[in-house]
Amino acid sequence: MNLDHGKFIITVDDDIITVKSIGAFNTESAVKSIEELKFVVGSFCQKKFKLLFDHTEYEGATPAVFEEINECNIWLSKQNLVAKAIVITSSINLNILESRTSTKSEKNTKNFDNMQSANDWLQRQ
């Protein structure tokens, strides 16, 4: 029985790792996506990288997911992360994300409402 909800797609283009979130997430799907992200970051072998979180198709998450995100942000803060762009079009989802993730990476993080602006910004970092 498949217990995870929400889908994710992780792609790499040069030094930018893109994580696209689709649907509503529970703990199982969040853990699976974070494990995959850690694997991809590990493949950079300590080289600098940038993150682009595409939440344009993200619908929300259970409360426990935000604890997983907080732990991931702590881990990311110890990696060679140069910049993180978050694209999220729903102001409600953005407010929830910001209020629930107290450990948001302080390293050069910026929110956007479209992918083009986020990509342009990341290219300049």
C-alpha atoms as an extended CHARMM CRD file, in Angstrom:
* protein
*
       125  EXT
         1         1  MET       CA              0.0000000000        0.0000000000        0.0000000000  PROA      1               0.0000000000
         2         2  ASN       CA              1.3830000000        3.3910000000       -1.0090000000  PROA      2               0.0000000000
         3         3  LEU       CA              1.1700000000        5.6980000000        2.0140000000  PROA      3               0.0000000000
         4         4  ASP       CA              2.9140000000        8.7630000000        0.6570000000  PROA      4               0.0000000000
         5         5  HSD       CA              1.0150000000       11.6740000000       -0.8300000000  PROA      5               0.0000000000
         6         6  GLY       CA              2.3880000000       14.4130000000       -2.9990000000  PROA      6               0.0000000000
         7         7  LYS       CA              4.9040000000       14.0220000000       -5.7680000000  PROA      7               0.0000000000
         8         8  PHE       CA              8.2720000000       15.6020000000       -6.3580000000  PROA      8               0.0000000000
         9         9  ILE       CA             10.6420000000       15.8590000000       -9.2710000000  PROA      9               0.0000000000
        10        10  ILE       CA             14.3100000000       16.7080000000       -8.7500000000  PROA      10              0.0000000000
        11        11  THR       CA             16.3870000000       17.8930000000      -11.6880000000  PROA      11              0.0000000000
        12        12  VAL       CA             19.8950000000       19.3080000000      -12.0100000000  PROA      12              0.0000000000
        13        13  ASP       CA             21.0280000000       21.9520000000      -14.4790000000  PROA      13              0.0000000000
        14        14  ASP       CA             24.6910000000       22.8640000000      -14.0110000000  PROA      14              0.0000000000
        15        15  ASP       CA             24.9020000000       24.0200000000      -10.3530000000  PROA      15              0.0000000000
        16        16  ILE       CA             21.1470000000       24.4890000000       -9.8230000000  PROA      16              0.0000000000
        17        17  ILE       CA             19.1220000000       21.7350000000       -8.1920000000  PROA      17              0.0000000000
        18        18  THR       CA             15.3900000000       22.1650000000       -8.8380000000  PROA      18              0.0000000000
        19        19  VAL       CA             12.8270000000       20.4840000000       -6.6000000000  PROA      19              0.0000000000
        20        20  LYS       CA              9.2850000000       20.6000000000       -7.9840000000  PROA      20              0.0000000000
        21        21  SER       CA              6.5360000000       19.8010000000       -5.4770000000  PROA      21              0.0000000000
        22        22  ILE       CA              3.1960000000       18.5980000000       -6.8150000000  PROA      22              0.0000000000
        23        23  GLY       CA              0.0740000000       18.1170000000       -4.7090000000  PROA      23              0.0000000000
        24        24  ALA       CA             -0.3540000000       17.7970000000       -0.9640000000  PROA      24              0.0000000000
        25        25  PHE       CA              2.4120000000       16.2280000000        1.1370000000  PROA      25              0.0000000000
        26        26  ASN       CA              2.3980000000       13.9780000000        4.1600000000  PROA      26              0.0000000000
        27        27  THR       CA              5.3930000000       12.9080000000        6.2350000000  PROA      27              0.0000000000
        28        28  GLU       CA              6.1990000000        9.8800000000        4.0800000000  PROA      28              0.0000000000
        29        29  SER       CA              6.3970000000       11.8750000000        0.8630000000  PROA      29              0.0000000000
        30        30  ALA       CA              8.3580000000       14.6760000000        2.5570000000  PROA      30              0.0000000000
        31        31  VAL       CA             10.9220000000       12.2190000000        3.9440000000  PROA      31              0.0000000000
        32        32  LYS       CA             11.2600000000       10.5670000000        0.5370000000  PROA      32              0.0000000000
        33        33  SER       CA             11.8310000000       13.8940000000       -1.2330000000  PROA      33              0.0000000000
        34        34  ILE       CA             14.3630000000       15.0630000000        1.3800000000  PROA      34              0.0000000000
        35        35  GLU       CA             16.2800000000       11.7810000000        1.1150000000  PROA      35              0.0000000000
        36        36  GLU       CA             16.4380000000       12.2040000000       -2.6650000000  PROA      36              0.0000000000
        37        37  LEU       CA             17.5610000000       15.8400000000       -2.2830000000  PROA      37              0.0000000000
        38        38  LYS       CA             20.3350000000       14.7880000000        0.1110000000  PROA      38              0.0000000000
        39        39  PHE       CA             21.4720000000       12.1630000000       -2.3900000000  PROA      39              0.0000000000
        40        40  VAL       CA             21.6320000000       14.7460000000       -5.1930000000  PROA      40              0.0000000000
        41        41  VAL       CA             23.4700000000       17.2770000000       -3.0040000000  PROA      41              0.0000000000
        42        42  GLY       CA             25.9100000000       14.5130000000       -2.0590000000  PROA      42              0.0000000000
        43        43  SER       CA             26.6100000000       13.8900000000       -5.7370000000  PROA      43              0.0000000000
        44        44  PHE       CA             28.0380000000       17.4270000000       -5.9390000000  PROA      44              0.0000000000
        45        45  CYS       CA             30.9850000000       16.1730000000       -3.8180000000  PROA      45              0.0000000000
        46        46  GLN       CA             31.2810000000       19.3270000000       -1.6780000000  PROA      46              0.0000000000
        47        47  LYS       CA             30.9740000000       21.6810000000       -4.6980000000  PROA      47              0.0000000000
        48        48  LYS       CA             28.8430000000       24.7900000000       -4.3450000000  PROA      48              0.0000000000
        49        49  PHE       CA             25.2400000000       24.5560000000       -5.5130000000  PROA      49              0.0000000000
        50        50  LYS       CA             22.0090000000       26.5410000000       -5.6660000000  PROA      50              0.0000000000
        51        51  LEU       CA             18.4700000000       25.3930000000       -4.9280000000  PROA      51              0.0000000000
        52        52  LEU       CA             15.2560000000       26.2430000000       -6.7080000000  PROA      52              0.0000000000
        53        53  PHE       CA             12.0660000000       25.0710000000       -5.0040000000  PROA      53              0.0000000000
        54        54  ASP       CA              9.1660000000       25.1300000000       -7.4670000000  PROA      54              0.0000000000
        55        55  HSD       CA              5.9710000000       25.1440000000       -5.3980000000  PROA      55              0.0000000000
        56        56  THR       CA              3.7110000000       26.3540000000       -8.2240000000  PROA      56              0.0000000000
        57        57  GLU       CA              1.7760000000       23.0600000000       -8.0590000000  PROA      57              0.0000000000
        58        58  TYR       CA              2.1340000000       22.5260000000       -4.3010000000  PROA      58              0.0000000000
        59        59  GLU       CA             -1.1940000000       22.2430000000       -2.4660000000  PROA      59              0.0000000000
        60        60  GLY       CA             -0.1060000000       22.0100000000        1.1640000000  PROA      60              0.0000000000
        61        61  ALA       CA              1.2120000000       19.6510000000        3.8080000000  PROA      61              0.0000000000
        62        62  THR       CA              0.3610000000       17.9960000000        7.0820000000  PROA      62              0.0000000000
        63        63  PRO       CA              1.7770000000       19.7020000000       10.2050000000  PROA      63              0.0000000000
        64        64  ALA       CA              4.4590000000       17.0380000000       10.6950000000  PROA      64              0.0000000000
        65        65  VAL       CA              5.9510000000       17.8370000000        7.2930000000  PROA      65              0.0000000000
        66        66  PHE       CA              7.1660000000       21.2010000000        8.5370000000  PROA      66              0.0000000000
        67        67  GLU       CA              9.3450000000       19.4980000000       11.1610000000  PROA      67              0.0000000000
        68        68  GLU       CA             10.9850000000       17.5260000000        8.3470000000  PROA      68              0.0000000000
        69        69  ILE       CA             11.5340000000       20.7730000000        6.4300000000  PROA      69              0.0000000000
        70        70  ASN       CA             13.1010000000       22.3750000000        9.5000000000  PROA      70              0.0000000000
        71        71  GLU       CA             15.5150000000       19.4650000000        9.8940000000  PROA      71              0.0000000000
        72        72  CYS       CA             16.3610000000       19.6490000000        6.1920000000  PROA      72              0.0000000000
        73        73  ASN       CA             17.0470000000       23.3860000000        6.4720000000  PROA      73              0.0000000000
        74        74  ILE       CA             19.4320000000       22.7380000000        9.3610000000  PROA      74              0.0000000000
        75        75  TRP       CA             21.2190000000       20.1590000000        7.2310000000  PROA      75              0.0000000000
        76        76  LEU       CA             21.2990000000       22.5130000000        4.2070000000  PROA      76              0.0000000000
        77        77  SER       CA             22.8610000000       25.2570000000        6.3190000000  PROA      77              0.0000000000
        78        78  LYS       CA             25.8750000000       22.9620000000        6.7930000000  PROA      78              0.0000000000
        79        79  GLN       CA             26.2990000000       22.2890000000        3.0540000000  PROA      79              0.0000000000
        80        80  ASN       CA             27.8700000000       24.4010000000        0.2820000000  PROA      80              0.0000000000
        81        81  LEU       CA             24.5710000000       26.0760000000       -0.5480000000  PROA      81              0.0000000000
        82        82  VAL       CA             25.0940000000       29.4150000000       -2.3210000000  PROA      82              0.0000000000
        83        83  ALA       CA             21.4710000000       30.5430000000       -2.6940000000  PROA      83              0.0000000000
        84        84  LYS       CA             17.9310000000       29.2540000000       -2.4240000000  PROA      84              0.0000000000
        85        85  ALA       CA             14.9780000000       30.5070000000       -4.4650000000  PROA      85              0.0000000000
        86        86  ILE       CA             11.4350000000       29.5100000000       -3.5610000000  PROA      86              0.0000000000
        87        87  VAL       CA              8.7190000000       29.9610000000       -6.1750000000  PROA      87              0.0000000000
        88        88  ILE       CA              5.2750000000       29.8680000000       -4.6420000000  PROA      88              0.0000000000
        89        89  THR       CA              2.1960000000       31.4850000000       -6.1460000000  PROA      89              0.0000000000
        90        90  SER       CA             -0.2400000000       30.9820000000       -3.2740000000  PROA      90              0.0000000000
        91        91  SER       CA              0.0970000000       33.6670000000       -0.6100000000  PROA      91              0.0000000000
        92        92  ILE       CA             -1.7110000000       31.3640000000        1.8410000000  PROA      92              0.0000000000
        93        93  ASN       CA              0.7640000000       28.5310000000        1.2740000000  PROA      93              0.0000000000
        94        94  LEU       CA              3.6600000000       30.9960000000        1.5450000000  PROA      94              0.0000000000
        95        95  ASN       CA              2.3620000000       32.3310000000        4.8690000000  PROA      95              0.0000000000
        96        96  ILE       CA              1.9270000000       28.8060000000        6.2300000000  PROA      96              0.0000000000
        97        97  LEU       CA              5.3860000000       27.7710000000        5.0430000000  PROA      97              0.0000000000
        98        98  GLU       CA              7.0450000000       30.8240000000        6.5800000000  PROA      98              0.0000000000
        99        99  SER       CA              5.1930000000       30.5390000000        9.8840000000  PROA      99              0.0000000000
       100       100  ARG       CA              5.9080000000       26.8070000000       10.2590000000  PROA      100             0.0000000000
       101       101  THR       CA              9.5550000000       26.7100000000        9.2080000000  PROA      101             0.0000000000
       102       102  SER       CA             11.4090000000       28.6090000000       11.8880000000  PROA      102             0.0000000000
       103       103  THR       CA             14.7540000000       27.2630000000       10.6960000000  PROA      103             0.0000000000
       104       104  LYS       CA             14.3970000000       28.6600000000        7.1950000000  PROA      104             0.0000000000
       105       105  SER       CA             17.8660000000       28.8030000000        5.7580000000  PROA      105             0.0000000000
       106       106  GLU       CA             19.2840000000       32.2430000000        6.4510000000  PROA      106             0.0000000000
       107       107  LYS       CA             21.7530000000       31.8060000000        3.6260000000  PROA      107             0.0000000000
       108       108  ASN       CA             20.7430000000       33.9850000000        0.6980000000  PROA      108             0.0000000000
       109       109  THR       CA             17.1080000000       32.8650000000        0.3910000000  PROA      109             0.0000000000
       110       110  LYS       CA             14.4980000000       34.7200000000       -1.6240000000  PROA      110             0.0000000000
       111       111  ASN       CA             10.8330000000       34.0920000000       -2.4800000000  PROA      111             0.0000000000
       112       112  PHE       CA              9.4140000000       34.5840000000       -5.9700000000  PROA      112             0.0000000000
       113       113  ASP       CA              6.0390000000       34.2910000000       -7.6650000000  PROA      113             0.0000000000
       114       114  ASN       CA              7.4130000000       33.0760000000      -11.0310000000  PROA      114             0.0000000000
       115       115  MET       CA             10.1100000000       30.7360000000      -12.2630000000  PROA      115             0.0000000000
       116       116  GLN       CA             11.7810000000       33.1720000000      -14.6620000000  PROA      116             0.0000000000
       117       117  SER       CA             12.5750000000       35.7270000000      -11.9510000000  PROA      117             0.0000000000
       118       118  ALA       CA             13.8280000000       32.9780000000       -9.6450000000  PROA      118             0.0000000000
       119       119  ASN       CA             16.0810000000       31.5060000000      -12.3310000000  PROA      119             0.0000000000
       120       120  ASP       CA             17.4410000000       34.9230000000      -13.2920000000  PROA      120             0.0000000000
       121       121  TRP       CA             18.2390000000       35.6860000000       -9.6460000000  PROA      121             0.0000000000
       122       122  LEU       CA             19.9280000000       32.3250000000       -9.0830000000  PROA      122             0.0000000000
       123       123  GLN       CA             22.0780000000       32.7900000000      -12.1900000000  PROA      123             0.0000000000
       124       124  ARG       CA             23.4230000000       36.0430000000      -10.7030000000  PROA      124             0.0000000000
       125       125  GLN       CA             24.3280000000       34.4380000000       -7.3570000000  PROA      125             0.0000000000
